[in-house]
């Protein structure tokens, strides 16, 4: 029994130390030492090492101390809540500088609009012919509305596009509270319905990349009267969602270059174009932010059968974020009458294979086979 308790205490201690380092990496300078104190209480030799004394504490005293420390950690979050998703104003300034630099590459004339919602001000990049049919663009997690620079040129030949910065993530949005975001599918649909209404859009095509695809699917599922045609690019919700969330949390908690490099390769592949265009932004996001994004979950076949709008899904054969292409394609095929294409790319095929993907998207939106 003693050996089992010793092994158990080691496991709990290592886990708590790991969590402590993650919290520290996310800017929790107060919570991390408290968590480390809990680790010391679970493993007496660590306590002796930290205090320099061989102090004996009874098991019930340790239990009370752990409860008190945990209570202090929870109170620290409640009494001193985060007021921003950025670790400091300097990080936000740097990211907005990159954002504005990227907008100089926007291939057509555009305007920035801010839409008031119950969650705060939401930034939208509007471009294309004023009388063009509307297309809502919902970007991948960790990026922002500017990331559609590869696609809007072709779309704006015909369509009026609205690139919406994701709520709770890096961009020009101004949240009222960091954790006050839509969570359920119904709340997501209500949020985007409100945005489209205030933009004067009754119905539109919707294109979503990665988490944007998850959001777009929910929008089509719960507000089908608002969605004409749906395009999904490496959509979350169709693959290994828990593993992806865990990877991103670890990357946020350990914002050092080797972890950033590994995360970038995992998320975006080895494309030199993506490394150059997205690398500086993505690394700064991992280093300077604790985002509170809409969290994806895996859809079921039964749910997707409720999607009634025409849908085109792109799945990357080398997409480590979504996972096995065949499985993602099979699940995407649960949408009645949907078209699913497996392409030779990583997660961001809209940028990596723009010359291949864009014509297929515009043809699909036009209702052409």
Legacy VTK file of the C-alpha trace (Angstrom):
# vtk DataFile Version 3.0
C-alpha trace
ASCII
DATASET POLYDATA
POINTS 369 float
0.000 0.000 0.000
2.860 2.351 0.809
4.363 1.893 -2.661
1.007 2.579 -4.295
0.568 5.789 -2.282
4.101 6.860 -3.156
3.545 6.266 -6.881
0.184 8.027 -6.694
1.717 11.038 -4.969
4.429 11.202 -7.635
1.835 11.147 -10.418
-0.293 13.862 -8.769
2.800 15.954 -8.019
4.113 15.794 -11.595
0.642 16.639 -12.930
0.324 19.642 -10.601
3.816 20.886 -11.490
2.948 20.578 -15.184
-0.292 22.539 -14.641
1.601 25.119 -12.573
4.037 25.743 -15.418
1.172 26.033 -17.899
-0.639 28.539 -15.698
2.604 30.504 -15.335
3.027 30.512 -19.127
-0.496 31.911 -19.448
0.324 34.790 -17.110
-0.961 33.319 -13.824
1.798 34.683 -11.604
-0.360 34.342 -8.483
-2.046 31.023 -9.231
1.105 29.146 -10.312
2.886 29.341 -6.891
-0.331 28.289 -5.173
-0.612 25.281 -7.473
3.040 24.440 -6.792
2.254 24.546 -3.070
-0.416 21.910 -3.635
2.159 19.765 -5.431
4.496 20.069 -2.438
1.743 18.945 -0.072
1.085 15.822 -2.142
4.759 14.810 -2.151
6.625 15.289 1.176
10.188 15.191 -0.262
9.269 18.100 -2.549
7.914 19.995 0.463
11.156 19.345 2.364
13.199 20.482 -0.638
11.223 23.708 -1.018
11.218 24.560 2.686
14.662 23.214 3.512
13.204 21.458 6.539
11.928 17.990 7.234
8.594 19.184 8.602
6.026 16.453 9.240
2.389 17.204 8.428
-0.421 14.751 9.140
-2.610 13.563 6.246
-5.666 15.442 7.546
-3.629 18.626 7.844
-2.482 18.208 4.262
-6.088 17.711 3.178
-7.218 20.910 4.876
-4.261 22.805 3.381
-5.066 21.528 -0.129
-8.707 22.629 0.221
-7.633 26.066 1.457
-5.115 26.527 -1.366
-7.632 25.404 -3.979
-10.138 27.871 -2.511
-7.529 30.646 -2.751
-6.880 29.764 -6.411
-10.592 29.909 -7.232
-11.005 33.178 -5.312
-8.049 34.679 -7.177
-9.868 34.079 -10.459
-13.174 35.386 -9.099
-11.831 38.465 -7.285
-9.234 39.302 -9.916
-10.840 38.226 -13.217
-9.095 38.640 -16.545
-10.038 41.908 -18.220
-8.448 41.105 -21.573
-7.519 38.130 -23.716
-4.110 39.767 -24.213
-1.361 39.316 -21.630
-0.478 42.988 -21.981
-1.512 46.004 -24.101
1.861 45.750 -25.861
0.972 42.344 -27.316
-2.343 43.663 -28.623
-0.571 46.617 -30.218
1.925 44.325 -31.956
-0.827 42.059 -33.255
-2.861 44.973 -34.574
0.235 46.266 -36.349
0.550 42.914 -38.124
-3.203 42.979 -38.841
-2.911 46.377 -40.551
0.144 45.225 -42.497
-1.806 42.207 -43.741
-4.695 44.408 -44.812
-2.336 46.179 -47.225
-2.353 42.843 -49.095
-6.170 42.759 -49.335
-6.641 42.404 -53.108
-9.722 44.604 -53.478
-10.934 47.903 -51.966
-12.385 47.288 -48.501
-13.844 49.000 -45.486
-13.701 48.090 -41.782
-16.942 48.049 -39.846
-17.629 47.516 -36.163
-20.897 45.845 -35.208
-22.322 46.243 -31.695
-23.372 42.927 -30.146
-24.212 41.885 -26.603
-20.662 40.533 -26.327
-18.982 43.753 -27.500
-17.881 45.329 -30.776
-17.163 42.903 -33.625
-14.861 43.825 -36.505
-15.855 42.998 -40.081
-13.854 43.522 -43.299
-16.317 44.330 -46.087
-15.337 44.217 -49.764
-16.668 43.452 -53.225
-19.456 44.945 -55.350
-22.129 46.654 -53.247
-24.905 44.826 -55.052
-23.073 41.502 -55.028
-24.680 38.562 -53.259
-23.367 38.411 -49.649
-20.819 35.846 -48.457
-19.906 35.592 -44.781
-16.321 34.484 -44.087
-15.471 32.887 -40.713
-11.747 32.348 -40.209
-9.614 29.633 -38.642
-8.743 29.712 -34.951
-5.555 31.582 -34.098
-5.939 33.816 -37.159
-8.305 36.708 -37.971
-10.367 38.217 -40.782
-7.266 39.285 -42.734
-6.424 35.586 -43.367
-8.910 35.527 -46.283
-6.453 37.520 -48.465
-5.950 34.414 -50.630
-9.626 34.003 -51.430
-11.459 37.337 -51.522
-9.924 38.411 -54.825
-11.785 35.696 -56.722
-14.899 35.979 -54.556
-15.117 39.756 -54.973
-15.426 39.444 -58.737
-19.038 38.514 -58.042
-19.769 38.562 -54.315
-19.877 41.039 -51.466
-17.776 39.457 -48.696
-17.910 40.009 -44.944
-14.842 38.671 -43.092
-15.721 38.558 -39.390
-13.017 38.390 -36.715
-13.674 35.429 -34.416
-14.997 36.315 -30.983
-12.618 35.652 -28.077
-9.573 35.505 -30.345
-6.914 37.831 -31.732
-8.221 40.590 -33.954
-9.891 43.973 -33.786
-12.917 42.902 -31.755
-13.492 44.647 -28.434
-15.047 42.201 -25.960
-17.009 43.368 -22.933
-15.722 40.394 -20.914
-13.128 37.819 -22.078
-15.199 34.750 -21.175
-18.548 36.178 -22.269
-18.956 34.441 -25.631
-21.540 32.166 -27.267
-21.116 28.527 -26.262
-23.965 26.363 -27.568
-24.972 25.862 -31.185
-28.102 27.916 -30.591
-26.078 30.781 -29.090
-23.633 30.705 -32.015
-26.499 30.895 -34.513
-28.134 33.726 -32.559
-24.835 35.656 -32.494
-24.211 35.414 -36.249
-27.862 36.098 -36.993
-27.529 39.329 -35.019
-24.368 40.295 -36.923
-25.915 39.546 -40.319
-29.065 41.468 -39.406
-27.050 44.537 -38.424
-25.057 44.248 -41.646
-28.337 44.298 -43.561
-27.989 40.666 -44.692
-31.128 38.553 -44.741
-29.482 35.484 -46.255
-25.969 34.687 -47.428
-23.512 32.054 -48.456
-21.210 31.112 -45.565
-17.594 29.935 -45.804
-15.804 28.677 -42.698
-12.228 27.494 -42.164
-11.231 25.249 -39.242
-13.137 26.523 -36.178
-14.915 28.795 -38.647
-16.302 25.652 -40.257
-17.585 24.452 -36.894
-19.225 27.837 -36.345
-20.650 27.886 -39.881
-22.083 24.380 -39.463
-23.879 25.448 -36.289
-25.157 28.570 -38.026
-26.564 26.466 -40.883
-27.965 23.924 -38.441
-29.798 26.358 -36.148
-30.527 29.248 -38.530
-31.002 27.561 -41.927
-33.200 30.407 -43.139
-30.084 32.618 -43.004
-27.745 30.344 -44.991
-27.952 29.796 -48.731
-24.892 27.633 -49.411
-22.228 26.377 -47.007
-18.508 25.844 -47.707
-16.260 24.128 -45.148
-12.452 24.226 -45.320
-10.767 21.760 -42.957
-13.659 22.192 -40.566
-13.395 21.411 -36.870
-16.122 19.187 -35.493
-15.435 16.529 -38.108
-12.273 15.029 -36.603
-10.052 14.729 -33.521
-11.504 17.615 -31.518
-10.297 16.709 -27.951
-6.709 16.119 -29.103
-6.703 19.423 -30.969
-7.986 21.380 -27.965
-5.395 19.744 -25.676
-2.573 20.551 -28.102
-3.549 24.214 -28.346
-3.874 24.565 -24.564
-0.391 23.119 -24.081
0.977 25.434 -26.781
-0.536 28.444 -24.985
0.884 27.270 -21.662
4.436 26.769 -22.935
5.075 29.710 -25.313
8.704 28.853 -26.058
10.141 28.642 -29.560
10.494 24.825 -29.842
6.870 24.383 -28.750
5.741 27.170 -31.083
7.620 25.676 -34.029
6.225 22.203 -33.382
2.692 23.567 -32.978
2.962 25.608 -36.157
4.135 22.586 -38.192
1.370 20.479 -36.675
-1.296 23.089 -37.433
-0.137 24.438 -40.801
2.294 21.891 -42.247
5.578 22.673 -43.974
4.333 25.102 -46.615
6.919 27.924 -46.889
4.161 30.333 -47.978
2.141 29.677 -44.842
5.248 29.855 -42.660
6.061 33.307 -44.015
2.537 34.714 -44.087
1.082 33.232 -40.902
4.160 32.458 -38.782
4.815 35.837 -37.074
1.123 36.349 -36.268
0.528 32.819 -34.990
3.650 32.794 -32.791
2.725 36.138 -31.265
-0.778 34.822 -30.562
0.678 31.812 -28.725
3.073 33.997 -26.768
0.957 37.021 -25.915
-2.608 35.781 -25.516
-4.898 33.671 -23.369
-7.839 33.513 -25.797
-11.354 32.471 -24.821
-12.595 31.195 -28.193
-15.672 29.259 -29.167
-14.702 25.690 -28.332
-15.450 23.003 -30.923
-16.842 19.557 -30.312
-17.340 16.617 -32.624
-20.614 16.468 -34.526
-22.602 13.251 -34.748
-24.016 11.825 -37.970
-27.516 12.406 -36.626
-26.825 16.108 -36.071
-25.317 16.629 -39.507
-28.285 14.972 -41.170
-30.298 17.976 -39.940
-28.246 20.380 -42.087
-30.497 21.178 -45.022
-28.428 23.687 -47.030
-26.224 22.672 -50.005
-22.738 22.028 -48.615
-19.246 21.700 -50.065
-16.589 20.295 -47.713
-12.831 20.299 -48.287
-10.755 17.826 -46.302
-6.939 17.902 -46.301
-5.089 14.628 -46.822
-2.271 15.965 -44.592
-4.436 17.789 -42.067
-3.071 16.810 -38.632
-5.538 19.101 -36.856
-8.696 17.408 -38.127
-7.095 13.978 -38.328
-7.633 11.077 -40.702
-9.029 12.459 -43.946
-11.183 9.445 -44.755
-12.970 9.629 -41.400
-13.553 13.381 -41.656
-14.818 13.003 -45.224
-17.205 10.224 -44.222
-18.659 12.335 -41.407
-18.962 15.401 -43.647
-20.809 13.189 -46.101
-23.557 12.762 -43.502
-24.908 16.143 -44.570
-27.663 15.292 -47.081
-26.641 15.958 -50.669
-23.248 17.355 -49.657
-20.152 17.305 -51.845
-16.901 16.297 -50.154
-13.456 16.788 -51.695
-10.201 15.406 -50.286
-7.345 17.662 -51.403
-3.582 17.259 -51.072
-2.988 19.832 -48.348
-2.671 20.511 -44.662
-5.178 22.310 -42.479
-5.366 25.643 -44.333
-6.117 24.490 -47.867
-7.820 27.795 -48.635
-4.419 29.481 -48.485
-2.145 26.573 -49.397
-4.143 25.569 -52.493
-5.931 28.824 -53.288
-5.583 28.374 -57.075
-7.250 24.970 -56.822
-9.810 25.694 -54.132
-11.089 29.124 -55.226
-12.532 28.030 -58.612
-14.316 25.123 -56.932
-15.809 27.445 -54.323
-17.032 30.049 -56.821
-18.495 27.360 -59.087
-20.309 25.780 -56.125
-21.685 29.116 -54.933
-22.939 29.790 -58.460
-24.727 26.447 -58.422
-22.506 24.957 -61.125
-21.435 21.288 -61.064
LINES 1 370
369 0 1 2 3 4 5 6 7 8 9 10 11 12 13 14 15 16 17 18 19 20 21 22 23 24 25 26 27 28 29 30 31 32 33 34 35 36 37 38 39 40 41 42 43 44 45 46 47 48 49 50 51 52 53 54 55 56 57 58 59 60 61 62 63 64 65 66 67 68 69 70 71 72 73 74 75 76 77 78 79 80 81 82 83 84 85 86 87 88 89 90 91 92 93 94 95 96 97 98 99 100 101 102 103 104 105 106 107 108 109 110 111 112 113 114 115 116 117 118 119 120 121 122 123 124 125 126 127 128 129 130 131 132 133 134 135 136 137 138 139 140 141 142 143 144 145 146 147 148 149 150 151 152 153 154 155 156 157 158 159 160 161 162 163 164 165 166 167 168 169 170 171 172 173 174 175 176 177 178 179 180 181 182 183 184 185 186 187 188 189 190 191 192 193 194 195 196 197 198 199 200 201 202 203 204 205 206 207 208 209 210 211 212 213 214 215 216 217 218 219 220 221 222 223 224 225 226 227 228 229 230 231 232 233 234 235 236 237 238 239 240 241 242 243 244 245 246 247 248 249 250 251 252 253 254 255 256 257 258 259 260 261 262 263 264 265 266 267 268 269 270 271 272 273 274 275 276 277 278 279 280 281 282 283 284 285 286 287 288 289 290 291 292 293 294 295 296 297 298 299 300 301 302 303 304 305 306 307 308 309 310 311 312 313 314 315 316 317 318 319 320 321 322 323 324 325 326 327 328 329 330 331 332 333 334 335 336 337 338 339 340 341 342 343 344 345 346 347 348 349 350 351 352 353 354 355 356 357 358 359 360 361 362 363 364 365 366 367 368
